[in-house]
Amino acid sequence: MSYRENNNQQNLLNQFLQEHGVKLSEETLGKLYDYADLVVETKQFGNLISAKDSEKFLSRHIADSLVPYIYIRRKNAPAGLQTKDERGECNETVHEFIAEPNSLGARRKDEGTKESLSSIVYQRSDLSSKTWADMGAGAGCPVFPLAIVMPEVEFFAVEPRNMRVQFMNFVKEKLQLSNMTVVGKRFETSGLSNLDFISCRALSTFENDWERAMPGLKKGGMFLTLKSFNNIVHLENDPAVHIYKYALPQEEQSYALVTRGNE
């Protein structure tokens, strides 16, 4: 069944986004559904995803891929709308985006924080001059969903495996993503530098990923990586990183977006 007709998966994705204060246009959602169909149904480039994950691509992979978008929108909300603790200070160390079983009711669980994420207003900031590279892009998560929802950002999907590169170029053409460039190299030899954002998803350890990414970031740039929370719990007391813990629809384990700035 096409994801354009899969109402259950569409509802799970939309509930996840709505709980985090995000509403996407029908056109944007349609492109996300089309991307999901391309990953699941396209076979000439090899098996891109397991059969189990192909049944929950929107609620598992698209939702996960859009967490950096949720975070970027929150960071760019007007200062008066930043979540604050009881002392009136912005709380940016560890945040939890928790989806309650069945209801998917998101809530913030920071100590001393009472304001829910759904009360945050997301503003469309001017990101038109920003550049974003995704290391080890694979079949395109998170970089293709991010490029779909942030057309004003220039994205680079960096991936050395030829079949994955061919697939991503195929998707770029099918979806007419003019803000996407596919780079068929390892990030270290890609020639990309002075980037505003660098991301990766479940690539290696946080330490290894940061070491690879840091030389390509501009001063003040940001590294973002999506991990299983269990794999980054040791970073909770590291003052250099921010951890944003969240749950995905109908998934038992917890996940984390970990960010670090190039100061």
Secondary structure, 3 states (H helix, E strand, C coil): CCCCCCHHHHHHHHHHHHHCCCCCCHHHHHHHHHHHHHHHHCCCCCCCCCHHHHCCHHHHHHHHHCHHHHHHHHHCCCHHHCCECCCCCECCCEEEEEECCCCCCEECCCCCCCCCHHHCCCCCCCCCCCEEEEECCCCCCCHHHHHHHCCCCEEEEECCCHHHHHHHHHHHHHHCCCCEEEECCCHHHCCCCCEEEEEEECCCCHHHHHHHHHHHEEEEEEEEEEEEHHHCHHHCCCCCEEEEEECCCCCCCCEEEEEEECC
